[in-house]
Amino acid sequence: MVSRVIPVEDFDLVIFGATGDLSHRKIFPGLFRRFVAGQIPETSRIIGAARTRQDDKAFRNEIAGAIVEFTGVKKTDPNLTKFLELLGYTAIDAKGTDGWNELKSRMRKGAIHAFYFSVAPSLFGDLAERLHSHKIADEGSRIVVEKPFGRDLESARALNAMLAQHFSEQQIYRIDHYLGKETVQNLMVVRFANILFEPLWNAQFIDHVQITVAETVGVSGRGAYYDKSGAMRDMVQNHMMQLLCLIAMEPPYHFDPDAVRDEKLKVIRALEPVEPDDIVRGQYQADEDSSGYLEDAEDPESRTESYVAMKVKISNWRWQGTPFYLRTGKKLRARTSEIAITFKEPPHSIFDMSSGPKANELVIRLQPNDGMNLKVMIKEPGPGGMRLVQVPLDMTFAEALGPEGGDMPDAYERLIMDVIRGDQTLFMRGDEVEAAWAWTDPIIEAWDDSKARPEPYDAGSSGPEESLRLLHRDNRRWREIRA
C-alpha cells in the first residue's frame, strides 16, 4: 500500500528559535522529509529567526548539518540542495526592534503565513505583539506554540489571554506531538469507522484501560528544568490527558476540529478528583552505573517526581465503574508508549478452562513499532480435545502497509502540514488546556502541602513497588513494560 501525498498551498513559514535544539532535531528534518515527499511546493519559503547574527548562507549550512545528522541523508543529495534554497534567515530581537522590518520585507503577499514559536513561553507575548505592531501577521496568519502551556491554571489562563490580545483562537495552534502520531489518529478511525468496536466501547464490556508512557532515559543534562515541572506537569497534564480523551470521548457529530475538541473537553470535565490512595509518585535511585534523580536534578532535597501512576475515574454513563490506570516515568525498563484496553471475560465459558478464561485485549502501540494488537481466544491446533489458547491478531504498520506505507511521517511533519492547511483537529484548544490544569492543580497542591518524598525505585525497573499495589488491590496487574 502506497501512502498518498497531498501537496499543501504555497506558504511562508517563520520559525522563531530556528537555531535551537527542537528546530535542529525535529522541525527542519521534518520539513525536509515533506519536501522530498512532494508535499511542500518549491515556491514556499522557510525563514529562520533567532538572536544569532548570521547570513542566509551560514544558516543554510547549519541546517544542512542538522538534516544530515537527523535524517541520514548525504550532504550531496540534490534534494537537500533544493530544500536549502527555500531557507532564509533574519536575526531577531524578540523584546526589541531589531530585525522586524527585515522579516516583514521577506514575507510575500498571497502566500499562507505561519509563525512557529519554538521558544520559551515567556517570549510568546513579545513575539505576538511585534508580529502585529509591525503588521507582519494578518487575520489569515497562524501561530504555533510549543508546550508548556503554563505550569498551572492561573499561568495557562494568563498565557491564553496574552495570545488572545493579538490572535483569535482559530489562529492559535497549540502543538502536542503525541496527537500527530499515526497510531493515535488511527485510534479514532478504529473506533468510529468500524462497527466492530464502538458497540463494545463502554463500561458494560471494558474491564479497565491502561495507558503507559515509559522512558529509559533520566533527566541528566536538563535536571534543573525538569525539576520545576516533574512527571505530572511534563507528561500527565498534556500527553497522557490527550490519549485518555481520545479513548474515552463520545463520537463527535463530524470529523471537524471543534466537534472533536468539544468531546475531548467533556471527558476532562467529567474526570473525578483523584483520591490520595489512588496515586503513586516515584523518584529513580542511583546505582553503580548511573546517577539518581537527586544528583541529576542537582538538588538533594528535591521532592519532584520522575514517575507517576494513578487510577482515574470518569463520571459519565459510558465509563461509570471502568477505571483508567495511567503511569509514566523516567529510567524505566524499556522505552514504550501504549494504550491497552482490557475487555471483560465472558460471563460463562462452555469450555474447560483449567487456567481460567482470558479476556480479550486491544493494545495500541505508539512507540516503538507503531501498530495495534488484538488478543483473542482460539482452539489450539492439533488433536486431543478442545484446548484453547490466546493469540494476537497483529497489525504492525511497518509490516502491514509495506515499505512505502510503513515509512510514515513523523508527528511534527504531519502537524506542521496541518498548520499550513488550517486544520486544528490535532491541536489543543485554549479551554481544553485550562480544564486539564483545573483537574491537575489540586493533585499537585496536595503533594506540595504534604511535603512527602516520592517513593524510590531502581533504574531499569517498572517503577515503585507501591504502584504495583495500586492494581493488585483491584485484582488486576500492570502490563509488563517492554519494547
C-alpha positions as CSV (number, residue, x, y, z in Angstrom):
1,M,0.0,0.0,0.0
2,V,1.4,3.4,-1.0
3,S,0.6,6.4,1.1
4,R,-1.0,9.3,-0.8
5,V,0.8,12.7,-0.6
6,I,-1.4,15.7,-1.0
7,P,0.6,18.9,-1.5
8,V,-0.1,22.0,0.6
9,E,-0.5,25.5,-0.8
10,D,2.4,27.9,-1.2
11,F,3.4,29.3,2.2
12,D,5.9,31.4,4.2
13,L,6.8,29.8,7.5
14,V,8.8,31.7,10.0
15,I,10.5,29.6,12.7
16,F,11.4,31.6,15.8
17,G,14.1,29.8,17.8
18,A,15.5,28.4,14.5
19,T,18.9,27.7,15.9
20,G,17.6,25.7,18.9
21,D,17.6,22.0,19.6
22,L,14.0,21.3,18.6
23,S,14.4,23.1,15.3
24,H,17.6,21.0,14.6
25,R,16.2,17.7,15.7
26,K,12.6,17.8,14.6
27,I,11.3,20.8,12.7
28,F,13.8,21.2,9.8
29,P,14.4,17.5,9.3
30,G,10.6,17.0,9.2
31,L,10.2,19.8,6.7
32,F,12.9,18.3,4.6
33,R,11.2,14.9,4.5
34,R,7.9,16.6,3.5
35,F,9.7,18.4,0.7
36,V,11.2,15.2,-0.6
37,A,7.8,13.6,-0.4
38,G,6.5,16.3,-2.7
39,Q,4.2,17.9,-0.2
40,I,5.9,21.3,0.0
41,P,5.8,23.5,-3.1
42,E,9.3,24.6,-4.3
43,T,8.0,28.2,-4.3
44,S,7.5,28.1,-0.5
45,R,9.8,30.0,1.9
46,I,11.0,28.9,5.3
47,I,12.6,31.7,7.3
48,G,14.7,31.1,10.4
49,A,14.7,33.7,13.1
50,A,16.8,33.9,16.3
51,R,19.2,36.1,18.2
52,T,22.3,34.8,16.5
53,R,23.7,37.1,13.8
54,Q,24.4,35.3,10.6
55,D,23.6,35.4,6.9
56,D,21.4,33.1,4.8
57,K,24.5,31.0,3.7
58,A,25.7,30.4,7.2
59,F,22.2,29.4,8.3
60,R,21.7,27.0,5.4
61,N,25.0,25.3,6.3
62,E,23.9,25.0,9.9
63,I,20.5,23.4,8.9
64,A,22.2,21.2,6.3
65,G,24.3,19.7,9.1
66,A,21.3,19.1,11.3
67,I,19.4,17.4,8.4
68,V,22.3,15.2,7.6
69,E,22.7,14.2,11.3
70,F,19.0,13.5,12.0
71,T,17.8,12.0,8.7
72,G,20.9,10.2,7.4
73,V,20.7,11.9,4.0
74,K,24.0,12.7,2.4
75,K,25.1,16.3,2.1
76,T,25.5,15.9,-1.6
77,D,21.9,14.8,-2.1
78,P,20.3,17.0,-4.7
79,N,17.0,17.1,-2.7
80,L,18.9,18.7,0.1
81,T,20.4,21.3,-2.2
82,K,16.9,22.2,-3.5
83,F,15.4,22.3,0.0
84,L,18.1,24.7,1.3
85,E,17.2,27.1,-1.5
86,L,13.9,27.6,0.4
87,L,15.6,28.8,3.5
88,G,16.4,32.3,4.6
89,Y,17.4,33.8,7.9
90,T,16.8,37.0,9.9
91,A,18.4,37.9,13.2
92,I,15.6,39.0,15.6
93,D,15.4,40.7,18.9
94,A,12.2,39.3,20.4
95,K,12.0,42.1,23.0
96,G,13.3,44.9,20.9
97,T,13.0,46.4,17.4
98,D,16.0,44.8,15.6
99,G,15.2,42.6,12.6
100,W,11.5,43.1,12.4
101,N,11.4,45.3,9.4
102,E,13.8,42.9,7.6
103,L,11.5,40.0,8.4
104,K,8.5,41.9,7.1
105,S,10.3,42.5,3.8
106,R,10.7,38.7,3.4
107,M,7.0,37.9,3.7
108,R,5.2,37.5,0.4
109,K,1.7,38.7,-0.4
110,G,-0.7,35.9,-1.4
111,A,1.1,33.1,0.5
112,I,-0.1,31.5,3.6
113,H,1.8,33.0,6.6
114,A,2.6,30.8,9.6
115,F,4.8,31.5,12.6
116,Y,6.3,28.8,14.8
117,F,7.2,29.9,18.3
118,S,9.9,27.3,19.1
119,V,11.0,29.5,22.1
120,A,10.4,29.8,25.8
121,P,6.7,30.7,26.7
122,S,8.0,33.9,28.3
123,L,8.6,35.2,24.8
124,F,5.2,34.3,23.3
125,G,3.7,37.6,24.2
126,D,6.6,39.6,22.9
127,L,6.6,37.8,19.5
128,A,2.8,38.1,19.2
129,E,2.8,41.8,19.9
130,R,5.6,42.6,17.5
131,L,4.1,40.5,14.7
132,H,1.1,42.7,14.9
133,S,2.7,46.1,15.7
134,H,4.9,45.6,12.6
135,K,1.9,44.5,10.5
136,I,3.6,41.2,9.7
137,A,0.7,39.0,10.8
138,D,-2.8,39.4,9.4
139,E,-6.2,37.8,10.0
140,G,-5.2,34.8,8.0
141,S,-1.9,34.1,9.8
142,R,-1.4,31.2,12.1
143,I,0.9,30.8,15.1
144,V,2.2,27.5,16.5
145,V,3.1,27.4,20.2
146,E,5.0,24.7,22.0
147,K,4.3,23.3,25.4
148,P,4.5,24.0,28.3
149,F,1.1,25.9,28.1
150,G,1.7,27.3,31.6
151,R,2.6,25.4,34.8
152,D,-0.8,25.7,36.5
153,L,-4.3,27.0,35.8
154,E,-3.5,30.7,36.6
155,S,-0.5,30.8,34.3
156,A,-2.3,29.0,31.5
157,R,-5.2,31.5,31.6
158,A,-2.7,34.3,31.5
159,L,-0.9,32.8,28.5
160,N,-4.1,32.3,26.7
161,A,-5.2,35.8,27.4
162,M,-1.9,37.2,26.2
163,L,-2.1,35.4,22.9
164,A,-5.8,36.3,22.5
165,Q,-4.8,40.0,22.5
166,H,-3.4,39.6,19.0
167,F,-4.7,36.3,17.6
168,S,-8.1,34.6,17.5
169,E,-8.5,31.1,18.8
170,Q,-8.8,29.9,15.2
171,Q,-5.3,31.2,14.5
172,I,-3.6,29.5,17.5
173,Y,-2.2,26.0,17.1
174,R,-1.0,24.5,20.5
175,I,1.1,21.6,19.4
176,D,1.3,18.3,21.3
177,H,3.4,15.9,19.2
178,Y,1.6,12.9,20.6
179,L,-1.5,13.8,18.7
180,G,0.5,13.7,15.5
181,K,1.4,10.1,15.9
182,E,-0.1,7.8,13.2
183,T,-1.4,5.3,15.8
184,V,-3.1,8.0,17.8
185,Q,-5.1,9.1,14.8
186,N,-5.8,5.5,13.8
187,L,-7.4,5.1,17.3
188,M,-10.2,7.4,16.2
189,V,-10.6,5.6,12.9
190,V,-10.7,2.2,14.6
191,R,-13.4,3.4,17.0
192,F,-15.6,5.5,14.7
193,A,-15.1,3.9,11.2
194,N,-15.7,0.3,12.2
195,I,-18.9,-1.1,13.8
196,L,-16.8,-3.9,15.4
197,F,-15.6,-1.9,18.5
198,E,-17.8,1.1,19.2
199,P,-20.8,-1.0,20.5
200,L,-18.4,-2.6,23.0
201,W,-16.6,0.7,23.9
202,N,-18.2,1.2,27.3
203,A,-18.2,0.0,30.9
204,Q,-20.5,-2.9,30.2
205,F,-17.8,-4.6,28.1
206,I,-14.5,-3.0,29.1
207,D,-12.9,-4.0,32.4
208,H,-10.2,-1.4,32.5
209,V,-7.8,0.7,30.5
210,Q,-4.1,1.1,31.0
211,I,-2.1,4.0,29.4
212,T,1.7,3.7,29.8
213,V,4.4,6.1,28.7
214,A,7.8,4.8,29.8
215,E,11.3,6.1,29.1
216,T,14.7,4.6,29.7
217,V,16.5,7.9,30.0
218,G,16.8,10.1,33.1
219,V,16.8,13.9,33.4
220,S,20.6,14.3,33.3
221,G,21.5,17.5,31.4
222,R,18.1,19.0,31.9
223,G,17.6,18.3,35.5
224,A,17.2,21.9,36.6
225,Y,14.4,22.5,34.1
226,Y,12.7,19.2,34.7
227,D,12.8,19.6,38.5
228,K,10.4,22.6,38.1
229,S,7.8,20.5,36.4
230,G,8.0,16.8,37.2
231,A,6.2,13.9,35.5
232,M,2.8,15.3,36.3
233,R,3.3,18.6,34.5
234,D,5.6,17.2,31.9
235,M,3.6,14.2,30.8
236,V,0.2,13.6,32.5
237,Q,-1.3,17.0,32.2
238,N,-0.8,17.1,28.4
239,H,0.3,14.0,26.5
240,M,-1.5,11.4,28.7
241,M,-4.5,13.6,29.1
242,Q,-4.9,13.7,25.4
243,L,-4.6,10.0,25.0
244,L,-7.2,9.5,27.7
245,C,-9.6,11.9,26.0
246,L,-9.3,10.1,22.6
247,I,-10.1,6.7,24.3
248,A,-13.0,8.0,26.4
249,M,-14.7,10.6,24.3
250,E,-18.1,10.3,22.7
251,P,-18.4,10.1,18.9
252,P,-18.3,13.7,17.5
253,Y,-21.1,14.7,15.2
254,H,-18.5,15.2,12.4
255,F,-14.7,14.9,12.0
256,D,-14.3,18.6,12.5
257,P,-11.8,20.4,14.7
258,D,-14.2,22.0,17.2
259,A,-16.5,18.9,17.2
260,V,-13.6,16.6,18.2
261,R,-12.3,19.1,20.7
262,D,-15.7,19.6,22.2
263,E,-15.9,15.9,23.0
264,K,-12.4,15.8,24.5
265,L,-13.3,18.7,26.7
266,K,-16.4,16.9,28.0
267,V,-14.1,14.0,29.1
268,I,-11.8,16.3,31.0
269,R,-14.7,18.0,32.8
270,A,-16.1,14.5,33.8
271,L,-12.9,13.4,35.5
272,E,-13.3,12.8,39.2
273,P,-10.8,14.2,41.7
274,V,-8.1,11.6,42.3
275,E,-8.1,10.2,45.8
276,P,-4.7,10.3,47.6
277,D,-4.7,6.5,47.8
278,D,-5.2,6.2,44.1
279,I,-1.9,7.9,43.1
280,V,1.8,7.0,43.5
281,R,4.8,9.2,42.9
282,G,8.4,7.9,42.5
283,Q,12.0,9.0,42.0
284,Y,14.6,6.9,40.4
285,Q,17.6,6.0,42.6
286,A,21.3,6.0,41.8
287,D,23.0,2.7,41.1
288,E,26.5,1.5,40.2
289,D,26.2,2.6,36.6
290,S,24.3,5.8,36.7
291,S,23.3,8.8,38.9
292,G,19.9,9.1,40.6
293,Y,17.3,11.8,40.2
294,L,18.6,13.9,43.1
295,E,22.0,14.1,41.5
296,D,20.6,14.8,38.0
297,A,18.3,17.5,39.4
298,E,21.3,18.9,41.4
299,D,19.0,19.2,44.5
300,P,19.5,16.6,47.3
301,E,16.2,17.8,48.8
302,S,14.1,17.7,45.7
303,R,10.6,16.2,46.1
304,T,9.8,16.4,42.4
305,E,8.5,13.1,40.9
306,S,10.1,11.3,37.9
307,Y,7.3,8.7,38.0
308,V,3.5,8.9,38.4
309,A,0.9,6.1,38.5
310,M,-2.7,6.8,39.2
311,K,-6.2,5.4,39.0
312,V,-8.6,7.8,37.2
313,K,-12.4,7.6,37.1
314,I,-14.8,9.2,34.6
315,S,-18.2,10.2,35.9
316,N,-20.5,9.6,32.9
317,W,-22.8,6.9,31.7
318,R,-20.3,5.3,29.3
319,W,-17.5,4.8,31.8
320,Q,-19.1,4.5,35.2
321,G,-17.2,1.8,37.0
322,T,-14.4,1.3,34.5
323,P,-11.0,2.6,35.9
324,F,-8.3,4.1,33.7
325,Y,-4.8,3.4,35.0
326,L,-2.1,5.9,33.9
327,R,1.6,5.6,34.5
328,T,4.7,7.4,33.2
329,G,8.3,7.6,34.3
330,K,11.9,8.1,33.6
331,K,14.7,5.4,33.7
332,L,12.2,2.5,33.5
333,R,12.8,-0.9,32.0
334,A,12.1,-0.1,28.4
335,R,11.0,2.8,26.1
336,T,7.4,2.3,25.2
337,S,4.1,4.1,24.9
338,E,0.9,2.1,24.6
339,I,-2.8,2.0,25.4
340,A,-4.2,-1.3,26.5
341,I,-8.0,-1.8,26.6
342,T,-8.9,-5.0,28.5
343,F,-12.3,-6.3,27.9
344,K,-14.4,-8.2,30.4
345,E,-14.3,-12.0,30.4
346,P,-17.2,-14.0,29.0
347,P,-20.0,-14.3,31.6
348,H,-20.0,-18.1,31.1
349,S,-17.5,-20.4,29.5
350,I,-18.7,-23.6,27.8
351,F,-15.1,-24.8,27.6
352,D,-12.8,-26.5,30.2
353,M,-10.6,-23.6,31.1
354,S,-8.3,-25.1,33.7
355,S,-6.2,-22.0,33.7
356,G,-9.2,-19.7,33.7
357,P,-10.7,-17.8,30.8
358,K,-8.6,-14.9,29.4
359,A,-10.0,-11.6,28.5
360,N,-9.7,-10.1,25.0
361,E,-7.3,-7.2,24.9
362,L,-6.7,-4.4,22.3
363,V,-3.2,-2.9,22.6
364,I,-2.4,0.2,20.7
365,R,1.4,0.8,20.4
366,L,2.5,4.4,19.9
367,Q,6.2,3.6,20.1
368,P,8.3,1.7,19.2
369,N,6.8,-0.3,16.3
370,D,3.5,1.6,15.8
371,G,0.6,-0.7,15.5
372,M,-2.3,-2.5,17.0
373,N,-2.7,-5.9,18.5
374,L,-6.0,-7.7,19.4
375,K,-5.7,-10.7,21.6
376,V,-8.4,-13.3,21.0
377,M,-9.1,-16.9,22.1
378,I,-8.8,-19.7,19.5
379,K,-8.6,-23.5,19.6
380,E,-5.0,-24.8,19.9
381,P,-4.2,-26.7,16.7
382,G,-3.9,-30.5,16.9
383,P,-5.8,-33.4,18.2
384,G,-6.6,-34.3,21.8
385,G,-9.6,-32.2,22.8
386,M,-10.7,-28.6,22.8
387,R,-7.7,-26.8,24.2
388,L,-7.9,-23.0,24.0
389,V,-5.0,-20.6,23.6
390,Q,-4.8,-16.8,23.4
391,V,-3.2,-15.5,20.2
392,P,-2.6,-11.9,18.9
393,L,-4.1,-10.5,15.7
394,D,-1.2,-8.2,15.0
395,M,-1.1,-5.2,12.7
396,T,2.3,-3.5,12.9
397,F,2.0,-0.7,10.4
398,A,5.5,-1.0,9.0
399,E,4.7,-4.6,8.1
400,A,1.1,-4.4,7.2
401,L,1.4,-1.3,4.9
402,G,4.6,-2.4,3.2
403,P,7.9,-0.4,2.9
404,E,6.4,2.7,1.4
405,G,3.2,2.8,3.5
406,G,5.3,2.0,6.6
407,D,7.6,5.0,6.1
408,M,5.2,7.2,7.9
409,P,5.7,10.9,8.6
410,D,7.0,11.9,11.9
411,A,4.4,13.6,14.2
412,Y,6.0,17.1,13.7
413,E,5.9,16.6,9.9
414,R,2.2,15.9,10.0
415,L,1.3,18.6,12.4
416,I,3.2,21.4,10.6
417,M,1.5,20.4,7.4
418,D,-1.9,20.6,9.2
419,V,-1.0,24.2,10.3
420,I,-0.4,25.1,6.7
421,R,-3.8,23.5,5.7
422,G,-5.5,25.4,8.5
423,D,-6.7,22.1,10.2
424,Q,-6.8,22.4,14.0
425,T,-8.2,18.9,14.7
426,L,-5.0,17.6,16.3
427,F,-4.2,20.8,18.2
428,M,-5.4,21.7,21.7
429,R,-7.9,24.4,22.3
430,G,-7.5,27.0,25.0
431,D,-10.4,25.8,27.1
432,E,-9.1,22.3,26.9
433,V,-5.7,23.3,28.3
434,E,-7.4,25.2,31.1
435,A,-9.7,22.4,32.0
436,A,-6.8,20.0,32.2
437,W,-4.9,22.3,34.6
438,A,-8.1,22.7,36.7
439,W,-8.1,18.9,37.2
440,T,-4.3,18.7,37.7
441,D,-3.7,21.6,40.1
442,P,-5.4,20.1,43.2
443,I,-3.2,17.0,42.9
444,I,0.0,19.0,42.7
445,E,-1.1,21.3,45.5
446,A,-1.9,18.3,47.8
447,W,1.7,16.9,47.1
448,D,3.2,20.3,47.9
449,D,1.2,20.5,51.2
450,S,2.1,17.0,52.3
451,K,5.9,17.5,52.0
452,A,6.1,13.8,51.4
453,R,9.0,12.4,49.4
454,P,8.3,10.3,46.3
455,E,8.8,6.6,46.6
456,P,12.3,5.5,45.5
457,Y,12.6,3.0,42.6
458,D,15.5,1.3,40.9
459,A,16.7,2.4,37.4
460,G,15.6,-0.2,34.9
461,S,12.6,-1.4,36.9
462,S,8.9,-0.9,36.3
463,G,8.7,1.8,39.0
464,P,8.0,1.9,42.7
465,E,6.6,-1.2,44.5
466,E,3.7,0.9,45.7
467,S,2.5,1.3,42.1
468,L,2.0,-2.5,41.8
469,R,-0.3,-2.5,44.8
470,L,-2.4,0.2,43.1
471,L,-3.7,-2.5,40.7
472,H,-3.2,-5.6,43.0
473,R,-5.9,-4.3,45.4
474,D,-8.3,-4.2,42.4
475,N,-7.3,-7.8,41.5
476,R,-5.5,-6.5,38.3
477,R,-1.9,-6.3,37.2
478,W,0.1,-3.8,35.2
479,R,1.1,-4.9,31.8
480,E,4.8,-5.7,31.5
481,I,6.9,-2.8,30.3
482,R,8.8,-3.9,27.3
483,A,10.0,-2.5,24.0
